[in-house]
Amino acid sequence: MSKPLDADQGGEGPPHYRAYLARQKETAELKAHATKVLKGVPYRAMQKAGWIEDTSDRVRVLRALMRFFRVGTPHQLEAEQMLAEAAFRRSQKFKSAPLPLAAWL
């Protein structure tokens, strides 16, 4: 009976190795989006209010925001669909950004 090949030998490797690779890939993708997404969100105020985890790690902040807004990807945070069902008034004189509005609603 032959032993299964590990990932470095051309096989699939143990299941925890695949999970590790998936987590590494997800973390790299979140790092790539973190700066752009966090620029438009009042996450420091949200941390101060206790709504999301208080951390300086941008990836952990982004994950906390995704949990807060109940979205699965950073792309969904950028979408204006989050405000589609909310009824509120907007000022005609000031431009408003969707993520900060969604946070306060």
TIRO-2110 file (N, C-alpha, C; in Angstrom, 1 decimal):
// TIRO-2110
0.8, -1.2, 0.0, N, 1, A
0.0, 0.0, 0.0, CA, 1, A
0.9, 1.2, 0.0, C, 1, A
0.6, 2.2, -0.9, N, 2, A
1.5, 3.4, -1.0, CA, 2, A
0.9, 4.5, -0.1, C, 2, A
1.8, 5.3, 0.3, N, 3, A
1.5, 6.5, 1.1, CA, 3, A
1.1, 7.6, 0.2, C, 3, A
0.0, 8.4, 0.6, N, 4, A
-0.4, 9.5, -0.2, CA, 4, A
0.7, 10.6, -0.3, C, 4, A
0.8, 11.2, -1.5, N, 5, A
1.8, 12.3, -1.7, CA, 5, A
1.4, 13.5, -1.0, C, 5, A
2.4, 14.2, -0.4, N, 6, A
2.2, 15.6, 0.1, CA, 6, A
2.1, 16.6, -1.0, C, 6, A
1.7, 17.8, -0.7, N, 7, A
1.5, 18.8, -1.7, CA, 7, A
2.8, 19.2, -2.4, C, 7, A
3.9, 19.1, -1.6, N, 8, A
5.2, 19.5, -2.2, CA, 8, A
5.7, 18.3, -3.1, C, 8, A
5.1, 17.2, -3.1, N, 9, A
5.5, 16.0, -3.9, CA, 9, A
4.5, 15.9, -5.1, C, 9, A
3.6, 16.8, -5.3, N, 10, A
2.7, 16.7, -6.4, CA, 10, A
1.3, 16.2, -6.1, C, 10, A
1.1, 15.8, -4.8, N, 11, A
-0.2, 15.3, -4.4, CA, 11, A
-1.0, 16.5, -3.8, C, 11, A
-2.1, 16.1, -3.2, N, 12, A
-3.0, 17.2, -2.7, CA, 12, A
-2.6, 17.6, -1.2, C, 12, A
-1.9, 16.7, -0.5, N, 13, A
-1.5, 17.0, 0.8, CA, 13, A
-2.6, 16.9, 1.8, C, 13, A
-2.3, 17.1, 3.1, N, 14, A
-3.3, 17.0, 4.1, CA, 14, A
-4.4, 18.1, 4.0, C, 14, A
-5.6, 17.8, 4.5, N, 15, A
-6.6, 18.9, 4.4, CA, 15, A
-6.3, 20.2, 5.1, C, 15, A
-5.6, 20.1, 6.2, N, 16, A
-5.3, 21.3, 7.0, CA, 16, A
-4.3, 22.2, 6.1, C, 16, A
-3.5, 21.6, 5.3, N, 17, A
-2.6, 22.4, 4.4, CA, 17, A
-3.4, 23.2, 3.4, C, 17, A
-4.4, 22.6, 2.8, N, 18, A
-5.3, 23.2, 1.9, CA, 18, A
-6.0, 24.4, 2.6, C, 18, A
-6.5, 24.2, 3.8, N, 19, A
-7.1, 25.3, 4.5, CA, 19, A
-6.2, 26.4, 4.8, C, 19, A
-4.9, 26.0, 5.1, N, 20, A
-3.9, 27.0, 5.4, CA, 20, A
-3.6, 27.9, 4.1, C, 20, A
-3.5, 27.2, 3.0, N, 21, A
-3.3, 27.9, 1.7, CA, 21, A
-4.5, 28.8, 1.4, C, 21, A
-5.7, 28.4, 1.6, N, 22, A
-6.9, 29.2, 1.4, CA, 22, A
-6.9, 30.4, 2.3, C, 22, A
-6.5, 30.3, 3.6, N, 23, A
-6.5, 31.4, 4.5, CA, 23, A
-5.4, 32.4, 4.0, C, 23, A
-4.2, 31.9, 3.6, N, 24, A
-3.2, 32.8, 3.1, CA, 24, A
-3.6, 33.6, 1.9, C, 24, A
-4.3, 32.9, 1.0, N, 25, A
-4.8, 33.6, -0.2, CA, 25, A
-5.8, 34.6, 0.1, C, 25, A
-6.7, 34.3, 1.0, N, 26, A
-7.8, 35.3, 1.5, CA, 26, A
-7.1, 36.5, 2.1, C, 26, A
-6.1, 36.2, 3.0, N, 27, A
-5.4, 37.3, 3.7, CA, 27, A
-4.7, 38.2, 2.7, C, 27, A
-4.1, 37.7, 1.6, N, 28, A
-3.4, 38.5, 0.6, CA, 28, A
-4.4, 39.3, -0.2, C, 28, A
-5.6, 38.7, -0.5, N, 29, A
-6.6, 39.5, -1.2, CA, 29, A
-7.2, 40.6, -0.3, C, 29, A
-7.3, 40.4, 1.0, N, 30, A
-7.8, 41.4, 1.9, CA, 30, A
-6.8, 42.5, 2.0, C, 30, A
-5.5, 42.2, 2.1, N, 31, A
-4.5, 43.2, 2.2, CA, 31, A
-4.5, 44.1, 1.0, C, 31, A
-4.8, 43.5, -0.2, N, 32, A
-4.8, 44.3, -1.4, CA, 32, A
-6.0, 45.3, -1.4, C, 32, A
-7.1, 45.0, -0.8, N, 33, A
-8.3, 45.8, -0.8, CA, 33, A
-8.4, 46.7, 0.5, C, 33, A
-7.6, 46.4, 1.5, N, 34, A
-7.8, 47.1, 2.8, CA, 34, A
-7.6, 48.6, 2.7, C, 34, A
-6.6, 49.1, 2.1, N, 35, A
-6.3, 50.6, 2.1, CA, 35, A
-7.5, 51.3, 1.4, C, 35, A
-7.9, 50.8, 0.2, N, 36, A
-9.0, 51.4, -0.5, CA, 36, A
-10.3, 51.4, 0.2, C, 36, A
-10.6, 50.3, 0.8, N, 37, A
-11.9, 50.2, 1.5, CA, 37, A
-11.9, 51.0, 2.8, C, 37, A
-10.8, 50.9, 3.6, N, 38, A
-10.8, 51.6, 4.9, CA, 38, A
-10.7, 53.1, 4.7, C, 38, A
-10.3, 53.6, 3.6, N, 39, A
-10.2, 55.0, 3.4, CA, 39, A
-11.6, 55.7, 3.5, C, 39, A
-12.6, 55.0, 3.1, N, 40, A
-13.9, 55.5, 3.0, CA, 40, A
-14.8, 55.2, 4.2, C, 40, A
-14.3, 54.5, 5.2, N, 41, A
-15.1, 54.1, 6.3, CA, 41, A
-14.7, 54.7, 7.6, C, 41, A
-15.6, 55.2, 8.5, N, 42, A
-15.2, 55.8, 9.8, CA, 42, A
-14.9, 54.7, 10.8, C, 42, A
-13.9, 53.8, 10.5, N, 43, A
-13.7, 52.6, 11.3, CA, 43, A
-13.2, 53.0, 12.7, C, 43, A
-12.4, 54.1, 12.8, N, 44, A
-11.9, 54.4, 14.2, CA, 44, A
-13.0, 54.8, 15.1, C, 44, A
-14.0, 55.5, 14.6, N, 45, A
-15.2, 55.9, 15.4, CA, 45, A
-16.0, 54.6, 15.7, C, 45, A
-16.0, 53.7, 14.8, N, 46, A
-16.8, 52.5, 15.0, CA, 46, A
-16.1, 51.6, 16.1, C, 46, A
-14.7, 51.6, 16.1, N, 47, A
-14.0, 50.9, 17.1, CA, 47, A
-14.2, 51.6, 18.5, C, 47, A
-14.2, 52.9, 18.5, N, 48, A
-14.3, 53.6, 19.7, CA, 48, A
-15.7, 53.4, 20.3, C, 48, A
-16.7, 53.2, 19.5, N, 49, A
-18.1, 53.0, 19.9, CA, 49, A
-18.3, 51.5, 20.3, C, 49, A
-17.3, 50.7, 20.0, N, 50, A
-17.4, 49.3, 20.4, CA, 50, A
-18.1, 48.4, 19.4, C, 50, A
-18.4, 49.0, 18.2, N, 51, A
-19.1, 48.2, 17.2, CA, 51, A
-18.3, 47.2, 16.5, C, 51, A
-17.0, 47.5, 16.3, N, 52, A
-16.1, 46.5, 15.7, CA, 52, A
-14.8, 46.4, 16.6, C, 52, A
-14.1, 45.3, 16.4, N, 53, A
-12.8, 45.0, 17.1, CA, 53, A
-11.9, 46.2, 17.1, C, 53, A
-11.3, 46.6, 18.2, N, 54, A
-10.3, 47.6, 18.3, CA, 54, A
-8.9, 47.1, 18.0, C, 54, A
-8.4, 47.2, 16.8, N, 55, A
-7.1, 46.7, 16.4, CA, 55, A
-6.5, 47.6, 15.4, C, 55, A
-5.2, 47.6, 15.3, N, 56, A
-4.5, 48.4, 14.3, CA, 56, A
-4.2, 47.6, 13.0, C, 56, A
-4.4, 46.3, 13.1, N, 57, A
-4.1, 45.4, 11.9, CA, 57, A
-5.2, 45.7, 10.9, C, 57, A
-4.8, 46.2, 9.7, N, 58, A
-5.8, 46.5, 8.7, CA, 58, A
-6.7, 45.4, 8.2, C, 58, A
-6.1, 44.2, 8.1, N, 59, A
-6.8, 43.0, 7.6, CA, 59, A
-7.9, 42.6, 8.6, C, 59, A
-7.5, 42.7, 9.9, N, 60, A
-8.5, 42.3, 11.0, CA, 60, A
-9.6, 43.4, 11.0, C, 60, A
-9.3, 44.6, 10.8, N, 61, A
-10.3, 45.7, 10.7, CA, 61, A
-11.2, 45.4, 9.6, C, 61, A
-10.7, 45.1, 8.4, N, 62, A
-11.5, 44.8, 7.2, CA, 62, A
-12.4, 43.6, 7.5, C, 62, A
-11.9, 42.6, 8.1, N, 63, A
-12.7, 41.4, 8.4, CA, 63, A
-13.8, 41.8, 9.4, C, 63, A
-13.5, 42.7, 10.4, N, 64, A
-14.5, 43.1, 11.4, CA, 64, A
-15.6, 43.9, 10.7, C, 64, A
-15.2, 44.8, 9.7, N, 65, A
-16.2, 45.5, 8.9, CA, 65, A
-17.1, 44.6, 8.1, C, 65, A
-16.5, 43.6, 7.5, N, 66, A
-17.3, 42.7, 6.7, CA, 66, A
-18.3, 41.9, 7.6, C, 66, A
-17.9, 41.6, 8.8, N, 67, A
-18.9, 41.0, 9.7, CA, 67, A
-19.9, 42.0, 10.1, C, 67, A
-19.5, 43.2, 10.4, N, 68, A
-20.5, 44.3, 10.8, CA, 68, A
-21.5, 44.5, 9.8, C, 68, A
-21.1, 44.6, 8.5, N, 69, A
-22.0, 44.9, 7.4, CA, 69, A
-22.6, 43.6, 6.8, C, 69, A
-22.2, 42.5, 7.4, N, 70, A
-22.7, 41.2, 6.9, CA, 70, A
-22.5, 41.0, 5.4, C, 70, A
-21.3, 41.2, 5.0, N, 71, A
-21.0, 40.9, 3.6, CA, 71, A
-19.8, 39.9, 3.5, C, 71, A
-19.7, 39.2, 2.4, N, 72, A
-18.7, 38.2, 2.3, CA, 72, A
-17.4, 38.6, 1.7, C, 72, A
-17.4, 39.7, 0.9, N, 73, A
-16.2, 40.1, 0.2, CA, 73, A
-16.0, 41.6, 0.3, C, 73, A
-14.8, 42.1, 0.2, N, 74, A
-14.5, 43.6, 0.2, CA, 74, A
-15.3, 44.3, -0.9, C, 74, A
-15.5, 43.6, -2.0, N, 75, A
-16.2, 44.2, -3.2, CA, 75, A
-17.6, 44.6, -2.8, C, 75, A
-18.2, 43.8, -1.9, N, 76, A
-19.6, 44.1, -1.5, CA, 76, A
-19.6, 45.3, -0.6, C, 76, A
-18.5, 45.6, 0.1, N, 77, A
-18.5, 46.8, 0.9, CA, 77, A
-18.5, 48.1, 0.0, C, 77, A
-17.9, 47.9, -1.1, N, 78, A
-17.8, 49.1, -2.0, CA, 78, A
-19.2, 49.3, -2.8, C, 78, A
-20.0, 48.4, -2.8, N, 79, A
-21.3, 48.5, -3.5, CA, 79, A
-22.3, 49.4, -2.8, C, 79, A
-23.1, 50.2, -3.6, N, 80, A
-24.1, 51.0, -3.0, CA, 80, A
-25.3, 50.3, -2.7, C, 80, A
-25.4, 49.0, -2.9, N, 81, A
-26.6, 48.2, -2.7, CA, 81, A
-26.9, 48.1, -1.2, C, 81, A
-25.9, 48.4, -0.4, N, 82, A
-26.1, 48.3, 1.1, CA, 82, A
-27.1, 49.3, 1.5, C, 82, A
-27.3, 50.4, 0.8, N, 83, A
-28.2, 51.5, 1.2, CA, 83, A
-29.6, 51.4, 0.4, C, 83, A
-29.7, 50.4, -0.4, N, 84, A
-30.9, 50.3, -1.3, CA, 84, A
-32.2, 50.3, -0.5, C, 84, A
-32.2, 49.6, 0.6, N, 85, A
-33.5, 49.4, 1.3, CA, 85, A
-33.7, 50.4, 2.5, C, 85, A
-32.7, 51.2, 2.7, N, 86, A
-32.9, 52.2, 3.8, CA, 86, A
-33.6, 53.5, 3.3, C, 86, A
-34.4, 54.0, 4.2, N, 87, A
-35.1, 55.2, 3.8, CA, 87, A
-34.6, 56.4, 4.7, C, 87, A
-34.0, 57.3, 4.1, N, 88, A
-33.4, 58.5, 4.8, CA, 88, A
-33.3, 59.6, 3.8, C, 88, A
-33.1, 60.8, 4.4, N, 89, A
-32.9, 62.0, 3.6, CA, 89, A
-31.5, 62.3, 3.4, C, 89, A
-31.1, 62.8, 2.3, N, 90, A
-29.8, 63.3, 2.0, CA, 90, A
-29.8, 64.8, 1.7, C, 90, A
-28.7, 65.4, 2.1, N, 91, A
-28.6, 66.8, 1.8, CA, 91, A
-28.2, 67.0, 0.3, C, 91, A
-28.9, 68.0, -0.3, N, 92, A
-28.6, 68.3, -1.7, CA, 92, A
-27.3, 69.1, -1.9, C, 92, A
-26.8, 69.7, -0.8, N, 93, A
-25.6, 70.6, -0.8, CA, 93, A
-24.3, 69.8, -0.5, C, 93, A
-24.4, 68.7, 0.1, N, 94, A
-23.2, 68.0, 0.5, CA, 94, A
-23.2, 66.6, -0.2, C, 94, A
-22.0, 66.2, -0.6, N, 95, A
-21.8, 64.9, -1.2, CA, 95, A
-21.6, 63.9, -0.1, C, 95, A
-22.3, 62.8, -0.1, N, 96, A
-22.2, 61.8, 0.9, CA, 96, A
-21.7, 60.5, 0.3, C, 96, A
-20.9, 59.8, 1.2, N, 97, A
-20.3, 58.5, 0.8, CA, 97, A
-21.2, 57.4, 1.3, C, 97, A
-21.4, 56.3, 0.6, N, 98, A
-22.3, 55.2, 1.0, CA, 98, A
-21.8, 54.5, 2.2, C, 98, A
-20.6, 54.2, 2.4, N, 99, A
-20.1, 53.4, 3.6, CA, 99, A
-20.3, 54.1, 4.9, C, 99, A
-19.9, 55.3, 5.0, N, 100, A
-20.1, 56.0, 6.3, CA, 100, A
-21.6, 56.2, 6.6, C, 100, A
-22.4, 56.4, 5.5, N, 101, A
-23.9, 56.4, 5.8, CA, 101, A
-24.4, 55.1, 6.2, C, 101, A
-24.0, 54.0, 5.7, N, 102, A
-24.4, 52.7, 6.1, CA, 102, A
-24.0, 52.4, 7.5, C, 102, A
-22.8, 52.9, 7.9, N, 103, A
-22.3, 52.6, 9.3, CA, 103, A
-23.2, 53.3, 10.3, C, 103, A
-23.7, 54.5, 10.0, N, 104, A
-24.5, 55.3, 11.0, CA, 104, A
-26.0, 54.9, 10.9, C, 104, A
-26.4, 54.3, 9.8, N, 105, A
-27.8, 53.8, 9.7, CA, 105, A
-27.9, 52.5, 10.5, C, 105, A
END
